Amino acid sequence: MKIKLFKRELVADEYFSNGITRTRQENNEELETRVNEFMADKKVSSVQAYGDNIMVMYEEVN
């Protein structure tokens, strides 16, 4: 059994006029997509949310 913890990541959104990257936290849809893509080829036994974090318990599928 393995555990993967997903936290919200910073996403490069756009650039300021001086060339510095503007970042933001990923939204719910982006986080959900990232978790779903991870779980696509795993045998998931549990998914739990802890505030803004998501914990996935899984087994590798060969």
Summary of the structure (lengths in Angstrom):
residues: 62
radius of gyration: 15.0
end to end distance: 14.0
largest distance: 48.6
contacts: 131
relative contact order: 0.31
helix: 19%
strand: 53%
